[in-house]
Amino acid sequence: MLPIFQSLRFFSLYGVSLTFLFLLAAIPSEVIGFYLHQSLQGSEALKGGVVDLATSVLIEPLATGAAIYFIASRDQGGALSLYDSVLKSTGVYFQLVTGYLLVVLMVMVGLSLYLLPGFYLLYKLMFVEYRVALNKEHPIEAIRASFVQTRDQWSVLLPSFMVLLVILVGSQTLISYLLNDQGSDLPWQLLGGLLEAPFMAFSAVVGFRLFCLTSKPSL
């Protein structure tokens, strides 16, 4: 549980900046998703799934990559700005998108097999974006390396992973409950992105802390 407490301390210092970064990503994501949802034909569930996947794949990896660079810089005593973090993330955008898409598809297949395989894959693939961003690895190589990195690390990684999973699932459930049936309106979707941003930022901090515990990232 030490990584969680270390992440809380880091988040108390830089949480506002990281939340602002994910909020900037959430705004275009929600706007694009809203109008894309309006233009598609088909069932609401199918449209919602397609839109969520498309918008998250296009925008979220860029924000996550920028957060990783920002966190890594501050962790090592640097002063990389949010703007420079985004620029640096842009340089590996396609690798991040590819890695993110592969992870999402693998986890979705796993979740369709009675949830547990999906959670197992989510655990084994938690470091893919960190390896792509910090170690400049090809997405396929990063996937293989993440499997290796998490091997025999249950005692270090699993408690924090479970706490983070509960936080993310709980926050999503709470946000959905608060928005209720208003989620189809753009202002409410933007509010949902605003509420989700700090949880996404905190998860990036925890992920980086766990990554550092099990490897030596090279910037």
LUMKEGU-758489 format. One line per field, with one value per residue (C-alpha): residue number from 1; z, x, y; residue in one letter. Coordinates in Angstrom, 1 decimal. Example, Ala and Ser with C-alpha at 12.3 -4.5 7.8 and 13.67 -1.06 7.14 Angstrom:
2
nr	c(1	2) .
w	c(7.8	7.1) .
u	c(12.3	13.7) .
v	c(-4.5	-1.1) .
rest	c(a	s) .
! end
This chain:
219
nr	c(1	2	3	4	5	6	7	8	9	10	11	12	13	14	15	16	17	18	19	20	21	22	23	24	25	26	27	28	29	30	31	32	33	34	35	36	37	38	39	40	41	42	43	44	45	46	47	48	49	50	51	52	53	54	55	56	57	58	59	60	61	62	63	64	65	66	67	68	69	70	71	72	73	74	75	76	77	78	79	80	81	82	83	84	85	86	87	88	89	90	91	92	93	94	95	96	97	98	99	100	101	102	103	104	105	106	107	108	109	110	111	112	113	114	115	116	117	118	119	120	121	122	123	124	125	126	127	128	129	130	131	132	133	134	135	136	137	138	139	140	141	142	143	144	145	146	147	148	149	150	151	152	153	154	155	156	157	158	159	160	161	162	163	164	165	166	167	168	169	170	171	172	173	174	175	176	177	178	179	180	181	182	183	184	185	186	187	188	189	190	191	192	193	194	195	196	197	198	199	200	201	202	203	204	205	206	207	208	209	210	211	212	213	214	215	216	217	218	219) .
w	c(0.0	0.2	-3.5	-2.9	0.0	-2.0	-4.9	-2.7	-1.5	-5.1	-6.2	-3.4	-5.0	-8.7	-8.8	-10.0	-13.0	-13.9	-13.5	-15.8	-18.4	-18.4	-18.3	-21.5	-23.1	-21.8	-23.4	-27.0	-26.3	-25.0	-27.7	-30.5	-28.9	-28.6	-32.2	-33.4	-31.4	-33.0	-36.5	-36.2	-36.9	-34.9	-31.3	-28.5	-26.8	-30.0	-30.8	-27.3	-27.4	-30.8	-29.9	-26.5	-28.0	-30.9	-28.8	-26.0	-28.6	-30.4	-27.4	-24.1	-25.1	-25.8	-22.4	-20.6	-22.4	-21.4	-17.8	-17.8	-19.0	-16.6	-13.6	-14.6	-14.8	-11.5	-9.8	-10.9	-9.9	-13.4	-14.4	-17.7	-18.3	-19.3	-22.7	-23.3	-21.9	-24.5	-27.3	-26.1	-26.0	-29.6	-30.7	-29.8	-30.4	-32.9	-30.8	-27.7	-29.7	-31.1	-27.7	-26.1	-28.8	-28.5	-24.7	-24.8	-27.3	-25.3	-22.1	-23.7	-25.0	-21.5	-19.9	-22.2	-20.7	-17.3	-16.2	-14.4	-17.6	-18.4	-15.0	-15.2	-18.6	-17.3	-14.5	-16.8	-19.3	-16.9	-17.9	-21.7	-22.1	-19.6	-21.6	-24.9	-23.5	-21.3	-22.9	-26.5	-27.0	-29.9	-28.7	-29.3	-27.5	-24.7	-24.3	-24.0	-21.6	-19.4	-19.0	-18.0	-15.7	-13.7	-13.3	-9.7	-8.5	-6.9	-3.4	-4.7	-7.4	-6.6	-3.4	-5.1	-8.3	-6.5	-4.6	-7.9	-9.6	-6.9	-7.1	-10.8	-11.0	-8.0	-9.4	-12.8	-11.0	-8.9	-11.9	-13.9	-10.9	-10.5	-14.1	-14.3	-17.5	-18.2	-19.7	-23.3	-23.1	-24.0	-20.8	-18.6	-20.6	-20.1	-16.4	-16.4	-18.0	-15.3	-12.5	-14.1	-14.7	-11.2	-11.0	-14.3	-13.1	-9.9	-11.7	-13.9	-10.7	-9.1	-12.3	-12.6	-9.0	-9.5	-12.8	-10.9	-8.2	-10.8	-13.4	-14.1	-16.7	-19.1	-20.2) .
u	c(0.0	3.0	2.8	-0.7	0.4	3.4	1.1	-1.2	1.7	2.8	-0.8	-1.1	1.7	0.9	-2.7	-4.1	-1.8	-2.4	-6.1	-6.1	-4.2	-6.8	-9.6	-8.2	-8.3	-11.8	-13.4	-12.7	-13.3	-16.8	-17.6	-16.4	-18.2	-21.4	-21.6	-20.3	-23.0	-25.7	-24.5	-24.3	-27.2	-28.0	-28.9	-28.0	-25.8	-23.9	-23.4	-22.3	-19.7	-18.3	-18.2	-16.5	-13.9	-13.2	-12.9	-10.8	-8.4	-7.9	-7.4	-6.7	-3.3	-2.0	-3.1	-1.8	1.6	1.9	1.0	3.7	6.4	5.2	5.2	8.6	10.1	8.8	9.8	13.4	13.5	12.9	10.5	9.0	5.9	2.5	2.9	6.3	4.9	2.1	4.7	6.8	3.8	2.9	6.2	5.1	1.4	0.9	2.8	0.7	-2.5	-1.5	-0.5	-3.7	-5.9	-4.3	-4.6	-8.3	-9.2	-7.4	-9.0	-12.4	-12.1	-11.0	-13.9	-16.3	-15.0	-16.7	-14.6	-11.7	-9.6	-10.2	-9.0	-6.0	-5.0	-5.6	-3.1	-0.6	-0.8	-0.7	2.8	2.4	2.0	4.8	7.1	6.1	6.6	9.6	11.5	10.6	9.5	7.3	3.7	4.1	7.4	5.9	3.0	5.4	7.7	4.7	3.8	7.4	7.6	4.5	5.7	6.3	5.4	2.1	3.0	4.2	1.7	-1.6	-2.7	-2.2	-3.7	-6.8	-7.2	-6.8	-9.3	-11.9	-11.3	-11.7	-14.7	-16.3	-15.8	-17.3	-20.3	-20.8	-20.5	-23.0	-25.4	-25.0	-25.6	-28.4	-30.5	-28.9	-25.7	-27.0	-26.8	-23.5	-23.2	-23.7	-21.2	-18.7	-19.5	-18.8	-15.4	-14.7	-15.5	-13.5	-10.3	-8.8	-9.3	-7.6	-4.7	-4.3	-4.3	-1.4	0.6	-0.1	0.9	4.1	5.0	4.4	6.4	9.3	9.2	9.6	11.9	14.3	12.7	15.0	13.9) .
v	c(0.0	2.3	3.2	4.6	6.8	8.0	8.7	10.7	12.8	13.5	14.2	16.7	18.7	18.3	17.0	20.3	20.4	16.7	17.1	20.2	18.1	15.3	17.9	19.5	16.0	15.4	18.5	17.7	14.0	14.6	17.2	14.9	11.9	13.8	14.8	11.5	9.8	12.0	11.2	7.4	5.0	1.9	1.0	3.3	0.7	-0.1	3.6	4.3	1.6	2.6	6.3	5.7	3.5	5.9	9.0	7.3	5.8	9.1	11.4	9.6	8.2	11.7	12.9	9.8	10.1	13.8	12.9	10.2	12.6	15.3	12.9	11.4	14.9	16.1	12.7	13.2	16.9	18.3	21.0	19.9	22.0	20.7	22.2	20.5	17.3	17.4	18.1	15.2	12.9	14.0	12.6	9.1	9.6	6.8	4.3	5.3	5.0	1.6	0.3	1.7	0.2	-3.3	-3.2	-2.1	-4.8	-7.5	-6.5	-6.3	-9.8	-10.9	-9.1	-10.9	-14.2	-13.7	-10.7	-12.4	-12.8	-9.2	-8.0	-10.4	-8.8	-5.3	-6.1	-7.7	-4.8	-1.9	-0.8	-0.7	3.0	3.7	1.5	3.0	6.6	6.2	3.3	4.1	0.5	-0.7	-1.4	-5.2	-5.2	-3.1	-5.6	-8.5	-6.6	-5.6	-9.3	-10.0	-7.0	-7.9	-11.5	-12.6	-9.1	-9.9	-8.8	-5.4	-4.7	-6.4	-4.5	-1.1	-2.4	-3.6	-0.3	1.7	-0.6	0.0	3.8	3.9	1.6	3.3	6.8	5.7	4.2	7.3	9.7	7.6	7.7	11.5	12.2	9.6	10.1	13.5	11.9	12.3	16.1	17.8	20.0	16.9	14.9	17.7	17.7	13.9	14.5	17.2	14.8	11.9	14.0	13.8	10.1	9.6	11.8	9.9	6.6	7.9	8.8	5.4	3.6	5.5	4.7	1.0	1.2	2.7	0.0	-2.8	-1.2	1.6	3.9	5.7	9.1) .
rest	c(m	l	p	i	f	q	s	l	r	f	f	s	l	y	g	v	s	l	t	f	l	f	l	l	a	a	i	p	s	e	v	i	g	f	y	l	h	q	s	l	q	g	s	e	a	l	k	g	g	v	v	d	l	a	t	s	v	l	i	e	p	l	a	t	g	a	a	i	y	f	i	a	s	r	d	q	g	g	a	l	s	l	y	d	s	v	l	k	s	t	g	v	y	f	q	l	v	t	g	y	l	l	v	v	l	m	v	m	v	g	l	s	l	y	l	l	p	g	f	y	l	l	y	k	l	m	f	v	e	y	r	v	a	l	n	k	e	h	p	i	e	a	i	r	a	s	f	v	q	t	r	d	q	w	s	v	l	l	p	s	f	m	v	l	l	v	i	l	v	g	s	q	t	l	i	s	y	l	l	n	d	q	g	s	d	l	p	w	q	l	l	g	g	l	l	e	a	p	f	m	a	f	s	a	v	v	g	f	r	l	f	c	l	t	s	k	p	s	l) .
! end
